[in-house]
Amino acid sequence: MATCLNPSPPAWDAFVAAHPQAHILQTTPWGELKAAFGWQAEQVALAGEDGNLLAGAQLLYRRLPGGAGCLAYVPRGPLLDWDDAAAVAATKAALATAARARRAVVLTVEPDLPDEPRCRQALAAQGFGPSPLGSIQPQRTLVVDLSGDEEAILAAMKSKTRYNIRLAQREGVTARAATAADLPAFHRLMAATAARDGFAVHAPAYYERAFHLFVPRHWAQLLLAEVAGAPVAALMVFALGRRAWYLYGASGDEQRNKMPTYLLQWEAMRWARSRGCSEYDLWGVPDEDAETLEAGFTRRSDGLWGVYRFKRGFGGQLRRTVGAWDLPLRPLLYRAYTWAARRRTMLPF
């Protein structure tokens, strides 16, 4: 296999979309989105003799303070056959070479692999170790099966969730695909959510760039819930291959008793099914086992606990990935970087 740096965006995105581990965070539009907000993106691929891409990853680079180098991060990748030891070794070598060329202190990968011994062993065999800073993307999530018909999907939900979806419909809540003209309304809803629930949100420009990068490609949809024509909630859903992801959601302080967020999730699932998706990732719940989650969700609302109470009703299966793994490339600087990041004198991502 030969290393190919920055293959054409159509070739790279076709490879990602067709891969069994296809993930929206590995696409070139995601790299463009992050590049607009302080990162640099690079695609590193391994190609066969026929030129077809066989493995690789999109790396995101971010400079460290003081000119000490940079971080190299692979979100939800690399994409390869993890049962092929030679492919794993070759991909690791190609990524490490690319990262060293940028003077990276560490190569952090966060593959979309289940948290199983075989996956951990495959990473450890290449010199990676669990990141002392923890995962970057949510390590535990709920995934809804969309492979059945709509009645089967609804039947798998908690009865209260089904009731709330139908209540929203009865109470006159409507949901529609938003246009660019609706982005200011989305921003207002995001600001209201942040103020009410204490969530960190991106600047409006971030969501605008995401909208313009992904929606025209039909890889995302912004959905808006309205009551009598007034926006009351919004959701941005992404889709690639067989999977969809709920990444951003917001709701205002008015009409919450009409359950617009429940209807939006249902409409997002219906949109994902229309795109051929068989899984809908609700993107992030507390990193606890099922027993702990079920025992604690009625009495806890801190962190992701509040959203778990909402998300659990949609009938998803709990999944946990292996998390973030580090390959130190400049050991002395790596130790200094992790020491500083733990003390919050600089944040990694």
C-alpha positions, 0 to 999 in steps of 0.5 A: 500500500502507498501513502496518499496525502490529501486525496481529492475531496470527492475520492476521500468522501466516497471512501468514507461514505462506503466504509463500514465505520463511516462517520460524519466526523471523518468527512472533508466538510467536517474538516472544513468546518473545524478549519474555519475555527482554529484547526487544520485538516489533513487526510492521510490515506493508504491506496492499493496498486489500483489507486483505490483508497483502502484505509486512512484518517482525517487528522485535525491539527491545533497549535499549542501555546508558545509555539511548542508544536501542535496536537494531532487528533483523529475524531472517530477514526482511523477507518480500516480493517482492525482485524488486519494487523498489517493494515493497522500497523501501516495506517499507524505509521502513515499517520505518525509520519504525517503528524511528526511532519507538523511537529505534533506532540501527540497523535490522539485517535478516537476510533468508532470501535466498541469498548472490547478487549480485542479493540484495546489490544489492537491499539495497545499493540501499536504503542497507543495508550488510553489518553490520561485526559479522557475521551473527547467525543462522548464515549457512551451513547444510545443508538436507535434501530431504524431498520423496521417500519415506523410502527416498529420504531415507535413500539420500541420507545417508552410509552411516555415518549410515544405519548409526548410525540402524539401530544405535540401533534395534537397540540398543533406543533409542526416540524419542517425543514429549515432554510438558511433564512431560519438560522437566526431563529436557531441561534436564538433557540440555542442561546435560550437553551444555553442560558436555561440549562447551562450548556456550552454552545458554539458561536452562531457562525459555527452553526451557519458554517455547518449548515452551509457545508452539510445541508446542500450535500444532503448530509444534514438537515436543520429541523424547526418546530413551530407553534402557530408559525413561531419557532419553539425548538430546533434540531440539526441531524447528520447522516452518512451511509447507514448511520445518522447522528443528532448533534445539535438541539435547542428549545425556547422557553415558550410552549415547552408543555407541548413537547416540541422536542419529542416531535423533532426527534421523531421527524429527525428519525423519519428523515434519517430513514428517508436517507437510507439510515438504519441507525440513529445515534442520540450522541452522548449520555453519562458514561455509566453502565445501564444499571447505574443510569436507570438507578440515577436518572430520576434524581440527577440532572447535572451534566448529561443526566438531564439529557439521558432522561429525555433520550432514554425514552426513544428506545435506543441501545446503550453503546460504549466506544474505546475512547481516546488513545494517545501515541506520544510523538515528543515524550517530554513535551507530551508530559508537559502538555498533559500536566498543563491540560489536567490543571486547565491551564490549557485545554486540548480540544 
